[in-house]
Amino acid sequence: MLKEIQIWDCPFCGKNTVQILYFPKTARPEKTSWGGSRAWMKVSREQIVVQSGCSNCGKNVEEIEKELKK
């Protein structure tokens, strides 16, 4: 699965200080026993993992995750 580390804006103070581990949405062909010769596409959903809190306003990882999931 592809992943990249990104720096996002804090949802509370707006400063560019929150480190995020980002897994984009991907699709890959997958053969199944019931699908015959046709390959089906398996799609994984986008995932975001907060790696650090905000150094500017002091919010921790849990608070930022909760705000981003709203």
Secondary structure, 3 states (H helix, E strand, C coil): CCCEEEEEECCCCCCEEEEEEEECCEEEEECCCCCCCCCEEEEECCEEEECCCCCCCCCCHHHHHHHHCC
